[in-house]
């Protein structure tokens, strides 16, 4: 039996997934959470085989939670499920340790296949993500083949970038991430430099244009 934890801030989404998974003889939904902090609490308790987690959630996002979960349970399969298309986040999150990435408009059978795949210790790479990865490998050596600006950020820099782009202040970030204001300001400066941007409004515009926030 595959023990699944569902993490999504929309109760109706969790209910729909729970109902569909109940039709699979080898699936059992044993835990649910509405944000990243609750997801980490589930991981601390153990007794799950795979976590299916949304990206955009209040309190602590799926991106933040993934990094924290990887530090505590590096071998736990974490499948990221999002309303954003694969092109926006997939390769970045795979590099950060996600076991797979699926858009919420995927076929239900694809989600079942993904869960069974990651529970066998493999990563789930959809045809769309495989095409993205192949394209990046093909483009990287040649002129003009550089990755998008946000793909060049470190894990912590990506966290800071997404929070700033969503409108959070440096002070709020410092409190939420258990860092000093000076440290967060340093990360902010690195993000600005790497992305060749000058202000928080530039970050927000970039994130909206790339479909990274709504």
Phi and psi in degrees as a GROMACS rama.xvg file:
@    title "Ramachandran Plot"
@    xaxis  label "Phi"
@    yaxis  label "Psi"
@TYPE xy
-92.2176  116.569  UNK-2
-90.4389  120.494  UNK-3
-114.421  139.944  UNK-4
-110.414  128.942  UNK-5
-102.581  127.779  UNK-6
-126.9  107.854  UNK-7
-159.522  139.375  UNK-8
-78.027  -5.3893  UNK-9
-102.212  114.002  UNK-10
-60.444  -34.5244  UNK-11
-67.1985  -33.1826  UNK-12
-67.1333  -46.1493  UNK-13
-61.4358  -40.1313  UNK-14
-64.4009  -41.0119  UNK-15
-64.9164  -43.4561  UNK-16
-65.6698  -42.3732  UNK-17
-60.1545  -42.8595  UNK-18
-64.0493  -44.6355  UNK-19
-66.2823  -41.8621  UNK-20
-67.6372  -24.7917  UNK-21
-66.2693  -18.0471  UNK-22
-83.2614  -8.38934  UNK-23
-95.4765  122.617  UNK-24
-62.3993  -26.5696  UNK-25
-103.278  10.9688  UNK-26
-109.98  142.791  UNK-27
-145.548  116.725  UNK-28
-81.1222  112.264  UNK-29
-109.204  -9.15485  UNK-30
-156.287  150.838  UNK-31
-138.702  151.596  UNK-32
-147.965  155.546  UNK-33
-108.687  -3.9984  UNK-34
-158.629  175.98  UNK-35
-64.6299  -36.1599  UNK-36
-65.2918  -41.8535  UNK-37
-66.3918  -34.5419  UNK-38
-62.6603  -42.4619  UNK-39
-64.8469  -35.6417  UNK-40
-63.2714  -37.9149  UNK-41
-62.8044  -43.2406  UNK-42
-62.3351  -40.0782  UNK-43
-61.7202  -36.4089  UNK-44
-72.7204  -25.9896  UNK-45
77.6016  -160.633  UNK-46
66.6414  29.3033  UNK-47
-129.367  154.804  UNK-48
-104.593  -24.1265  UNK-49
-156.552  146.28  UNK-50
-116.976  131.235  UNK-51
-108.974  113.562  UNK-52
-129.876  134.784  UNK-53
-74.8209  161.081  UNK-54
-89.517  -52.7533  UNK-55
-90.8245  102.359  UNK-56
-139.519  156.165  UNK-57
-75.1869  168.89  UNK-58
71.9304  -67.6622  UNK-59
-140.693  121.786  UNK-60
-71.9222  167.648  UNK-61
-64.4672  -30.7946  UNK-62
-64.5543  -49.1762  UNK-63
-61.5278  -44.7897  UNK-64
-63.715  -38.8214  UNK-65
-58.0435  -44.6793  UNK-66
-63.5325  -42.7659  UNK-67
-66.9588  -39.9144  UNK-68
-66.365  -41.0972  UNK-69
-61.0816  -35.1549  UNK-70
-69.7883  -33.4669  UNK-71
-92.3034  -37.386  UNK-72
-136.291  74.4165  UNK-73
-61.621  -20.1676  UNK-74
-100.268  -1.24365  UNK-75
-76.4272  123.451  UNK-76
-66.0318  127.418  UNK-77
-123.507  114.258  UNK-78
-96.4866  126.998  UNK-79
-93.848  129.803  UNK-80
-120.538  130.689  UNK-81
-146.78  155.188  UNK-82
-79.0041  -11.3615  UNK-83
-82.2865  145.4  UNK-84
-65.1254  157.331  UNK-85
-55.6082  -34.8512  UNK-86
-62.5262  -21.79  UNK-87
-81.3403  -38.9229  UNK-88
-130.42  -20.6612  UNK-89
-53.3897  -55.9131  UNK-90
-66.5994  -36.0666  UNK-91
-62.4892  -47.1335  UNK-92
-70.6725  -32.3178  UNK-93
-63.708  -38.8011  UNK-94
-67.3498  -26.6736  UNK-95
-87.3036  1.15985  UNK-96
112.306  1.96095  UNK-97
-64.3144  145.603  UNK-98
-83.0319  -15.1737  UNK-99
178.576  167.719  UNK-100
-141.391  128.724  UNK-101
-133.102  140.118  UNK-102
-80.7065  148.772  UNK-103
-67.2194  -10.8846  UNK-104
-93.7879  12.7347  UNK-105
-71.7475  162.459  UNK-106
-70.8484  141.913  UNK-107
-55.3458  -36.7164  UNK-108
-63.2212  -31.2087  UNK-109
-68.0096  -37.2796  UNK-110
-65.609  -42.6557  UNK-111
-61.7469  -44.3399  UNK-112
-61.8126  -40.4479  UNK-113
-63.0919  -43.7299  UNK-114
-63.0757  -45.0522  UNK-115
-65.4531  -34.6107  UNK-116
-66.782  -49.0868  UNK-117
-69.4377  -27.5885  UNK-118
-73.2049  -13.5018  UNK-119
-90.1125  6.68115  UNK-120
87.7479  12.1788  UNK-121
-111.183  161.309  UNK-122
-87.3861  147.278  UNK-123
-99.0703  115.969  UNK-124
-116.002  109.058  UNK-125
-70.7644  161.526  UNK-126
-54.3675  -38.2414  UNK-127
-65.3607  -42.6144  UNK-128
-69.1503  -38.7564  UNK-129
-59.2397  -39.3699  UNK-130
-66.1362  -39.7328  UNK-131
-62.2721  -45.7441  UNK-132
-63.8253  -42.2517  UNK-133
-63.5836  -39.5538  UNK-134
-64.5986  -38.9968  UNK-135
-66.0898  -40.6773  UNK-136
-64.8241  -37.5825  UNK-137
-71.8257  -34.6274  UNK-138
-85.0114  -27.7196  UNK-139
-54.548  -44.3439  UNK-140
-70.7525  -27.7011  UNK-141
-87.6191  165.902  UNK-142
-63.9901  138.354  UNK-143
77.6736  8.32379  UNK-144
-96.2789  17.0245  UNK-145
-65.6977  150.808  UNK-146
-70.0867  157.653  UNK-147
-55.1476  153.809  UNK-148
-55.0244  -43.0964  UNK-149
-70.3741  -20.4989  UNK-150
-74.1958  -12.1885  UNK-151
-91.8895  -2.97515  UNK-152
-82.3371  150.951  UNK-153
-73.1602  173.118  UNK-154
-58.7306  -48.6195  UNK-155
-67.3851  -38.7703  UNK-156
-63.4469  -38.5056  UNK-157
-63.8861  -40.8787  UNK-158
-57.6572  -49.9479  UNK-159
-62.816  -43.3246  UNK-160
-58.4008  -49.6108  UNK-161
-65.2746  -37.7612  UNK-162
-69.3381  -43.1457  UNK-163
-64.2199  -42.3274  UNK-164
-62.6829  -30.0089  UNK-165
-82.3939  -2.7382  UNK-166
104.912  3.62696  UNK-167
-73.4815  149.434  UNK-168
-87.5578  163.251  UNK-169
-60.0666  -40.6206  UNK-170
-63.2331  -41.8427  UNK-171
-66.5643  -39.8053  UNK-172
-61.0917  -44.4986  UNK-173
-58.4638  -43.5018  UNK-174
-67.718  -45.669  UNK-175
-68.1541  -32.8531  UNK-176
-99.8944  4.97706  UNK-177
56.2141  44.2549  UNK-178
-125.421  163.406  UNK-179
-77.833  157.417  UNK-180
-59.7545  -38.4837  UNK-181
-61.9427  -42.242  UNK-182
-65.6781  -43.8747  UNK-183
-63.5906  -39.348  UNK-184
-62.8998  -35.9481  UNK-185
-65.3172  -44.2865  UNK-186
-61.3088  -41.2583  UNK-187
-60.1329  -42.3343  UNK-188
-63.9506  -39.7406  UNK-189
-64.5872  -42.672  UNK-190
-60.1939  -47.6935  UNK-191
-59.0802  -42.8145  UNK-192
-66.5822  -47.4748  UNK-193
-65.3544  -33.8781  UNK-194
-95.6323  -0.748127  UNK-195
56.5907  45.0131  UNK-196
-119.648  162.06  UNK-197
-117.603  -16.1991  UNK-198
-150.92  168.3  UNK-199
-63.9443  -33.9811  UNK-200
-65.5813  -33.174  UNK-201
-64.0059  -40.9334  UNK-202
-61.5166  -44.8709  UNK-203
-63.3781  -43.5631  UNK-204
-61.8595  -44.7115  UNK-205
-60.5618  -47.5617  UNK-206
-62.7677  -39.9557  UNK-207
-66.1581  -42.6509  UNK-208
-64.093  -35.9805  UNK-209
-84.4297  -5.15266  UNK-210
75.4673  23.0928  UNK-211
-85.347  -23.0046  UNK-212
-136.335  168.368  UNK-213
